[in-house]
Amino acid sequence: MAGELIIGIDVGTTAVKVGLLDQAGKVRDHFGHAYPTQRGNAGIVEQDAEQWLRPIETAFTKFSSEVSDVAAIGVCSQVNTHLFVDRAGNPLAPAILWQDGRADAEAKELDAAVSLEQRIAWWGAPMPIDASHVLSRMLWMVRHRPDIWEQTAWVMLPKDYCILKLTGELATDGLSNIGLVDQNLHVIPQVLELVPGAAERVVPVRDVLAVVGKVQSGPAAGIPVANGTMDAWAGLVGCGVTTAGTTAYLSGTSEILGISSPKLHPTEGVIVFPDCEHIRIHVGPTQSGGAAKLWYGELTGQSPTEMAANAAASDFSRPAPIFIPHLQGERAPIWKAHTRGVFLGLDQRTSRADMARSIYEGVAFSARMALEAVEQSAGVSSRAINCGGGGFQSDIWNQIRADILGRELRRVAVRDTGILGAAGIASAAIGLHGSVSSAFDQIVGFDKIYQPDMALHKRYDTLFDIYVDAIAANEDLNRRFLDVANSAFAED
């Protein structure tokens, strides 16, 4: 039937993915395009914002034969990635990615200015202000690039920038601006006051389901665009966490654990999203998941298929080295920008297969650490976990995750849950479904189940304890190393 297709757009950390979906959640067509990330000293991680737009335009052209049947477009994107733009909407500098740690000193200063009581009152959890928080980046610009700060009209997220360029409309949403909004999705004036001038540079907040405008030109001209939200929330609802008590696990560049629960047990290191569309999600986002696998594969010249085969060939009767995947710091549940990666237990018997397995296990250990904190926050412990994202395409990695977590893993049939989430939100926004929950009740399905080997799970329990202790044991060494790396060895 005409007018019942939806386009979902996910502006991710490594690529833009665009899907053309029907009302049953089936992907009719797909386009994806990867782009580079620039990394520098002092934790700098940046992208060119124009790289986000070109693939979207290419996708619209690819879908042009069916574009007349498209009822709406939904967009989600990576956060906390921030773009400083002028009044014409033009970038004044490369986008600062969520992995960027340059504002660590500013974050510590701002974080110290907020009491525990204020955190609980504002956010419902003792959430920190870290180096990825928008205020930390704003304060960094004030101090290090005052010329850019003076010209900045708005500090935008990738989703908001793409919507501005597509529709000409300026809008963001409260969920994507977690840390700036309260539990009712209202901007908190006292938070913005921490950085003079911040309030004037915040994009107007609109509802996630708001239709903010229509595409102005090209094959998709005239199609309504829904405001949407961050990729984590979109991906989690794309895994079915619209039902209270459901646990989901997203794997992409990072690992994200989320539980839908109306309960609230304030827990250090956990983000609690405000209630949106009668859905309240407790979240633990790590810093490195697929990013660690990609790093190791590029370093050793292994394709993902080769790496998976090597990991499967490892001798599981003896432990592989323990890998701490903090390649660019860590987020949940410890939120430390200075922590770094470690291999523990290397010896002359360590094989190529063991090393590949070590990467998979280390990422799964980081997910378990985040999951335990999220379960405490939500007051929920699920025997089965819904799983989605590009990182769940490897059977051996999925089985390792099931064994380390000790839970049944149910893989979502649509690989790109961010696309599914963005499309489902857009469908609800224009009324094709009565609500977000009803939309995802209809479109979320599963294609494979992984059962844990509980004997292996018991072995992994011991290694997990060592993993947690190793993070604490290396904290001071990591800080000292970074001090040296950023001073004596810094580029002129």
C-alpha positions as CSV (number, residue, x, y, z in Angstrom):
1,M,0.0,0.0,0.0
2,A,1.3,3.4,-1.0
3,G,2.7,5.6,1.8
4,E,3.5,2.8,4.3
5,L,7.2,2.4,3.8
6,I,9.6,4.1,6.3
7,I,13.3,5.1,5.9
8,G,15.4,4.6,9.0
9,I,18.8,6.4,9.2
10,D,21.5,5.6,11.8
11,V,24.4,8.0,11.8
12,G,26.9,5.8,13.6
13,T,30.4,6.1,14.8
14,T,32.0,4.3,11.9
15,A,29.3,4.5,9.2
16,V,26.0,5.8,8.1
17,K,23.4,3.1,7.6
18,V,20.1,3.7,5.8
19,G,17.3,1.2,5.5
20,L,14.0,1.1,3.6
21,L,11.5,-0.9,5.8
22,D,7.9,-2.0,5.5
23,Q,5.4,-2.0,8.4
24,A,6.4,-5.6,9.5
25,G,10.0,-4.4,10.0
26,K,11.4,-6.1,7.0
27,V,14.3,-4.4,5.3
28,R,13.4,-3.9,1.6
29,D,16.6,-2.1,0.7
30,H,19.7,-1.0,2.5
31,F,22.7,1.3,2.0
32,G,25.7,1.8,4.2
33,H,28.9,3.8,3.9
34,A,31.9,3.9,6.3
35,Y,34.0,6.9,7.0
36,P,37.3,7.6,8.7
37,T,37.9,9.0,12.2
38,Q,40.9,11.2,13.0
39,R,42.8,10.4,16.2
40,G,45.4,12.7,17.8
41,N,47.4,13.3,21.0
42,A,45.7,14.2,24.3
43,G,42.7,11.9,23.6
44,I,41.5,13.8,20.5
45,V,39.0,11.9,18.3
46,E,37.3,13.8,15.5
47,Q,35.2,13.4,12.3
48,D,34.2,15.6,9.3
49,A,30.5,16.2,9.6
50,E,30.0,16.3,5.8
51,Q,30.8,12.6,5.8
52,W,27.5,12.0,7.6
53,L,25.4,13.8,4.9
54,R,26.7,12.4,1.6
55,P,25.7,8.7,2.3
56,I,22.2,9.8,3.2
57,E,21.8,11.6,-0.1
58,T,23.2,8.5,-1.9
59,A,20.7,6.3,-0.1
60,F,17.8,8.5,-1.1
61,T,18.9,8.2,-4.8
62,K,19.3,4.4,-4.4
63,F,15.7,4.1,-3.0
64,S,14.3,6.6,-5.6
65,S,12.1,4.0,-7.4
66,E,10.2,3.4,-4.2
67,V,10.4,6.8,-2.6
68,S,6.9,7.7,-3.5
69,D,5.7,5.0,-1.1
70,V,7.7,6.4,1.8
71,A,5.5,7.9,4.6
72,A,8.3,9.2,6.9
73,I,12.0,9.3,7.7
74,G,13.4,8.6,11.1
75,V,16.9,9.5,12.3
76,C,19.1,8.4,15.2
77,S,22.8,9.0,15.7
78,Q,25.8,8.6,17.9
79,V,26.0,10.7,21.1
80,N,27.8,12.4,22.8
81,T,29.4,13.6,19.6
82,H,29.3,17.4,19.4
83,L,29.6,19.8,16.5
84,F,30.1,23.5,17.0
85,V,28.3,25.4,14.2
86,D,27.8,29.1,13.2
87,R,24.4,30.8,12.7
88,A,24.2,29.5,9.2
89,G,24.6,26.0,10.4
90,N,28.1,25.5,9.1
91,P,30.7,23.6,11.1
92,L,33.4,25.7,12.7
93,A,35.7,22.7,13.6
94,P,35.6,18.9,13.2
95,A,33.0,17.1,15.3
96,I,34.3,16.0,18.7
97,L,33.4,12.3,19.0
98,W,32.0,10.6,22.1
99,Q,35.3,8.8,22.5
100,D,37.3,12.0,22.7
101,G,38.9,12.6,26.1
102,R,40.5,16.0,25.6
103,A,38.1,17.7,28.1
104,D,38.9,15.4,31.0
105,A,40.3,18.2,33.1
106,E,37.2,20.4,32.5
107,A,35.0,17.4,33.2
108,K,36.6,16.8,36.6
109,E,36.1,20.5,37.5
110,L,32.5,20.5,36.5
111,D,31.8,17.2,38.1
112,A,33.2,18.4,41.4
113,A,30.7,21.3,41.3
114,V,27.6,19.0,41.4
115,S,26.5,17.3,44.6
116,L,25.2,13.8,44.9
117,E,21.8,15.2,46.0
118,Q,21.6,17.3,42.9
119,R,22.4,14.4,40.6
120,I,19.7,12.3,42.2
121,A,17.2,15.1,42.0
122,W,18.0,16.0,38.4
123,W,18.9,12.7,36.8
124,G,17.6,10.0,39.1
125,A,21.0,8.5,39.3
126,P,24.6,9.5,40.5
127,M,25.6,10.1,36.8
128,P,29.0,11.7,36.4
129,I,29.9,14.7,34.2
130,D,32.7,13.1,32.1
131,A,34.9,14.1,29.2
132,S,32.1,13.4,26.7
133,H,29.5,15.6,28.4
134,V,28.6,18.6,26.2
135,L,29.4,21.1,29.1
136,S,32.9,19.6,29.3
137,R,33.4,20.2,25.5
138,M,31.9,23.7,25.8
139,L,34.3,24.6,28.6
140,W,37.2,23.2,26.7
141,M,36.3,25.4,23.7
142,V,36.0,28.5,26.0
143,R,39.5,27.9,27.3
144,H,41.4,26.4,24.3
145,R,39.5,27.8,21.2
146,P,37.8,31.0,22.3
147,D,37.7,32.1,18.6
148,I,35.5,29.1,17.8
149,W,33.4,29.6,20.9
150,E,32.6,33.2,20.1
151,Q,31.4,32.2,16.6
152,T,29.3,29.2,17.9
153,A,25.6,29.6,17.5
154,W,24.7,26.1,18.5
155,V,26.4,22.9,19.7
156,M,24.7,20.1,17.8
157,L,24.5,16.3,17.8
158,P,25.0,14.5,14.4
159,K,21.3,13.7,14.2
160,D,20.3,17.3,14.7
161,Y,22.9,18.5,12.1
162,C,21.6,16.1,9.5
163,I,18.0,17.1,10.2
164,L,18.9,20.7,9.9
165,K,20.6,20.1,6.5
166,L,17.7,18.0,5.2
167,T,14.8,20.1,6.4
168,G,16.2,23.5,7.4
169,E,14.7,23.1,10.8
170,L,16.5,23.4,14.1
171,A,15.6,20.7,16.7
172,T,17.0,18.2,19.2
173,D,15.4,15.9,21.7
174,G,15.7,15.4,25.4
175,L,16.9,11.8,25.5
176,S,19.9,12.6,23.2
177,N,20.9,15.4,25.6
178,I,21.0,13.3,28.7
179,G,22.9,15.2,31.4
180,L,21.3,18.5,30.3
181,V,17.7,17.5,31.0
182,D,15.8,16.3,34.1
183,Q,13.6,13.2,34.5
184,N,10.8,15.1,32.7
185,L,13.0,15.8,29.7
186,H,13.1,19.5,30.6
187,V,16.4,21.4,30.3
188,I,17.9,22.1,33.7
189,P,18.9,25.8,34.0
190,Q,21.3,25.1,37.0
191,V,23.3,22.7,34.8
192,L,23.7,25.1,32.0
193,E,24.8,27.8,34.4
194,L,28.0,25.8,35.1
195,V,29.3,27.2,31.8
196,P,28.5,30.8,31.0
197,G,27.0,31.1,27.5
198,A,26.0,27.4,27.3
199,A,22.2,28.2,27.5
200,E,22.3,30.4,24.4
201,R,24.0,27.7,22.4
202,V,21.7,24.7,23.1
203,V,19.5,23.6,20.3
204,P,15.7,23.8,21.0
205,V,14.4,20.6,22.6
206,R,11.4,18.9,20.9
207,D,9.6,15.7,21.5
208,V,11.1,12.5,20.2
209,L,7.9,11.8,18.1
210,A,7.7,15.4,16.8
211,V,7.6,15.7,13.0
212,V,10.1,18.6,12.7
213,G,9.9,19.3,9.0
214,K,10.1,17.9,5.4
215,V,13.0,17.1,3.2
216,Q,13.6,20.2,1.1
217,S,15.2,18.8,-2.1
218,G,16.3,15.7,-4.0
219,P,14.5,12.4,-4.5
220,A,13.1,12.4,-1.0
221,A,11.7,16.0,-1.2
222,G,8.5,16.5,0.7
223,I,8.8,13.4,3.0
224,P,8.2,14.2,6.7
225,V,11.2,13.8,9.0
226,A,10.6,12.7,12.7
227,N,12.9,14.1,15.4
228,G,14.1,10.7,16.6
229,T,16.7,10.3,19.2
230,M,20.1,8.8,20.1
231,D,21.3,5.5,18.6
232,A,21.4,3.8,22.0
233,W,17.8,4.4,22.9
234,A,16.6,3.7,19.3
235,G,18.7,0.5,19.2
236,L,17.4,-0.7,22.6
237,V,13.8,-0.2,21.7
238,G,14.7,-1.9,18.4
239,C,15.7,-4.9,20.6
240,G,12.3,-4.9,22.3
241,V,12.9,-3.2,25.6
242,T,9.6,-1.4,25.3
243,T,8.3,-4.1,27.7
244,A,9.2,-3.5,31.4
245,G,11.6,-6.0,32.8
246,T,13.3,-6.7,29.4
247,T,17.1,-6.7,29.1
248,A,18.9,-5.8,25.9
249,Y,22.5,-5.9,24.7
250,L,23.6,-3.8,21.7
251,S,27.0,-4.4,20.1
252,G,28.5,-1.9,17.7
253,T,31.5,0.3,18.1
254,S,30.8,0.0,21.8
255,E,28.7,-2.4,24.0
256,I,25.5,-1.1,25.5
257,L,23.5,-2.9,28.2
258,G,20.0,-1.7,28.9
259,I,17.0,-2.7,31.0
260,S,13.5,-1.3,30.9
261,S,12.2,-0.8,34.4
262,P,10.1,1.8,36.3
263,K,12.1,1.0,39.4
264,L,14.9,3.2,40.5
265,H,17.9,2.2,42.6
266,P,20.5,4.9,42.2
267,T,23.7,3.1,41.2
268,E,27.2,4.6,40.5
269,G,28.1,4.6,36.9
270,V,24.7,3.9,35.4
271,I,22.6,6.2,33.2
272,V,18.9,6.3,33.8
273,F,17.0,7.7,30.8
274,P,13.9,9.8,31.7
275,D,10.6,8.1,31.1
276,C,9.8,8.6,27.4
277,E,6.6,7.1,25.8
278,H,6.1,5.2,29.1
279,I,9.5,3.5,28.7
280,R,12.2,4.0,31.3
281,I,15.6,2.5,30.4
282,H,18.6,2.0,32.7
283,V,21.8,2.0,30.6
284,G,25.4,1.0,30.9
285,P,27.4,2.1,27.7
286,T,31.0,0.9,27.5
287,Q,33.6,2.6,25.4
288,S,34.9,-0.1,23.2
289,G,33.3,-3.3,21.7
290,G,33.5,-3.7,18.0
291,A,36.1,-0.9,18.1
292,A,38.5,-3.4,19.9
293,K,37.8,-6.1,17.4
294,L,38.4,-3.7,14.5
295,W,41.6,-2.4,16.1
296,Y,43.0,-5.9,16.7
297,G,42.0,-7.1,13.2
298,E,43.7,-4.2,11.5
299,L,46.8,-4.5,13.7
300,T,47.2,-8.2,12.8
301,G,45.9,-8.2,9.3
302,Q,42.9,-10.4,10.1
303,S,39.5,-10.1,8.6
304,P,36.5,-10.5,10.9
305,T,35.9,-14.0,9.4
306,E,39.6,-15.0,10.0
307,M,39.5,-13.6,13.6
308,A,36.4,-15.6,14.4
309,A,37.9,-18.8,13.0
310,N,41.0,-18.2,15.1
311,A,39.1,-17.6,18.3
312,A,37.1,-20.8,17.7
313,A,40.3,-22.7,17.3
314,S,41.7,-21.6,20.7
315,D,42.1,-24.3,23.4
316,F,39.2,-23.4,25.8
317,S,40.5,-25.9,28.4
318,R,43.1,-23.2,29.4
319,P,42.6,-19.5,29.9
320,A,43.5,-17.0,27.2
321,P,45.2,-13.8,28.3
322,I,42.8,-11.4,29.9
323,F,42.3,-8.3,27.7
324,I,41.1,-5.0,29.2
325,P,39.5,-3.2,26.2
326,H,40.0,0.3,27.4
327,L,41.6,1.6,24.2
328,Q,40.2,5.1,24.6
329,G,39.2,5.1,28.3
330,E,36.1,3.5,29.6
331,R,32.5,4.6,30.3
332,A,30.1,2.5,32.3
333,P,30.4,1.6,35.0
334,I,33.7,3.3,36.0
335,W,33.7,6.4,33.7
336,K,37.5,7.0,33.5
337,A,38.9,8.7,30.4
338,H,42.5,7.9,31.4
339,T,42.3,4.1,31.7
340,R,43.9,2.1,28.9
341,G,44.1,-1.4,27.5
342,V,46.0,-4.2,29.0
343,F,46.8,-7.9,28.1
344,L,47.3,-9.9,31.3
345,G,48.9,-13.3,31.4
346,L,50.8,-13.5,28.1
347,D,53.3,-16.4,27.9
348,Q,55.2,-18.4,25.3
349,R,52.3,-20.7,24.9
350,T,49.9,-17.9,23.9
351,S,48.8,-18.5,20.3
352,R,47.3,-16.4,17.6
353,A,44.0,-18.2,18.3
354,D,44.3,-17.4,22.0
355,M,44.8,-13.7,21.3
356,A,41.7,-13.5,19.1
357,R,39.7,-15.2,21.8
358,S,41.2,-12.8,24.4
359,I,39.7,-9.8,22.5
360,Y,36.3,-11.4,22.4
361,E,36.4,-12.4,26.0
362,G,37.7,-9.0,27.2
363,V,34.8,-7.2,25.5
364,A,32.3,-9.7,27.0
365,F,33.9,-9.1,30.5
366,S,33.3,-5.3,30.0
367,A,29.7,-6.0,29.1
368,R,29.3,-8.2,32.2
369,M,30.7,-5.4,34.4
370,A,28.2,-2.9,32.9
371,L,25.3,-5.4,33.1
372,E,25.8,-6.0,36.8
373,A,25.6,-2.3,37.5
374,V,22.5,-1.9,35.3
375,E,20.7,-4.8,37.0
376,Q,21.3,-3.2,40.3
377,S,20.0,0.1,39.1
378,A,16.9,-1.4,37.5
379,G,16.2,-4.0,40.2
380,V,15.9,-6.6,37.4
381,S,17.8,-9.7,36.5
382,S,16.7,-11.4,33.3
383,R,17.5,-15.0,32.4
384,A,17.3,-14.1,28.7
385,I,18.8,-11.0,26.9
386,N,17.7,-9.6,23.6
387,C,20.8,-8.8,21.5
388,G,21.3,-6.7,18.4
389,G,23.8,-4.8,16.3
390,G,26.6,-5.6,13.9
391,G,28.7,-7.0,16.7
392,F,26.3,-10.0,17.0
393,Q,27.0,-11.5,13.6
394,S,29.8,-13.9,14.9
395,D,28.6,-17.2,16.3
396,I,31.7,-17.8,18.4
397,W,31.7,-14.4,19.9
398,N,28.0,-14.7,20.7
399,Q,28.6,-18.0,22.4
400,I,31.5,-16.6,24.4
401,R,29.2,-13.7,25.5
402,A,26.5,-16.2,26.6
403,D,29.0,-18.2,28.6
404,I,30.5,-15.2,30.3
405,L,27.2,-13.6,31.1
406,G,25.6,-16.9,32.0
407,R,22.4,-15.9,30.1
408,E,20.4,-17.0,27.1
409,L,21.0,-14.6,24.2
410,R,18.3,-14.0,21.7
411,R,19.5,-12.3,18.5
412,V,17.2,-9.7,16.8
413,A,16.6,-10.7,13.1
414,V,17.3,-7.2,11.8
415,R,21.1,-6.6,11.9
416,D,21.0,-2.8,12.2
417,T,18.7,-2.2,15.2
418,G,19.4,1.5,15.1
419,I,17.8,1.6,11.6
420,L,14.9,-0.5,13.0
421,G,14.6,1.8,16.0
422,A,14.7,5.0,13.9
423,A,12.0,3.6,11.5
424,G,9.8,2.4,14.3
425,I,9.9,5.8,16.0
426,A,9.1,7.6,12.8
427,S,6.2,5.2,12.2
428,A,4.7,6.0,15.6
429,A,5.4,9.8,15.0
430,I,3.1,9.8,11.9
431,G,0.4,7.5,13.4
432,L,1.1,4.3,11.4
433,H,1.3,2.7,14.8
434,G,-0.6,3.9,17.9
435,S,2.5,4.1,20.1
436,V,6.2,3.3,20.2
437,S,5.5,0.2,22.2
438,S,2.9,-1.1,19.7
439,A,5.2,-0.4,16.8
440,F,8.0,-2.5,18.2
441,D,5.7,-5.2,19.4
442,Q,5.0,-5.7,15.7
443,I,8.4,-5.3,14.1
444,V,10.9,-6.9,16.5
445,G,11.7,-10.6,15.8
446,F,14.5,-13.0,16.6
447,D,16.5,-15.3,14.3
448,K,18.9,-17.3,16.7
449,I,19.3,-18.2,20.3
450,Y,22.6,-18.9,22.2
451,Q,22.4,-21.0,25.4
452,P,25.2,-20.6,28.0
453,D,27.6,-23.4,28.9
454,M,27.3,-23.2,32.7
455,A,30.5,-25.2,33.3
456,L,32.4,-22.6,31.3
457,H,30.5,-19.8,33.0
458,K,31.9,-21.0,36.4
459,R,35.4,-20.8,35.0
460,Y,34.8,-17.4,33.6
461,D,33.6,-16.2,37.0
462,T,37.2,-16.6,38.4
463,L,38.7,-14.8,35.4
464,F,36.1,-12.0,35.6
465,D,37.2,-11.3,39.2
466,I,40.7,-10.9,38.0
467,Y,39.5,-8.7,35.2
468,V,37.9,-6.3,37.7
469,D,40.9,-6.3,40.0
470,A,43.3,-5.6,37.1
471,I,41.4,-2.4,36.2
472,A,41.9,-1.1,39.7
473,A,45.5,-2.3,39.9
474,N,46.5,-0.5,36.7
475,E,44.7,2.8,37.3
476,D,47.7,4.7,38.7
477,L,50.1,3.2,36.1
478,N,47.7,4.3,33.3
479,R,47.5,7.8,34.6
480,R,51.3,8.1,34.9
481,F,51.7,6.7,31.4
482,L,49.4,9.2,29.9
483,D,51.1,12.1,31.8
484,V,54.3,11.0,30.2
485,A,52.8,10.4,26.7
486,N,51.1,13.8,26.7
487,S,54.2,15.7,27.8
488,A,57.7,14.4,27.1
489,F,56.5,12.5,24.0
490,A,54.0,15.1,22.7
491,E,54.4,16.5,19.3
492,D,55.5,20.1,19.0
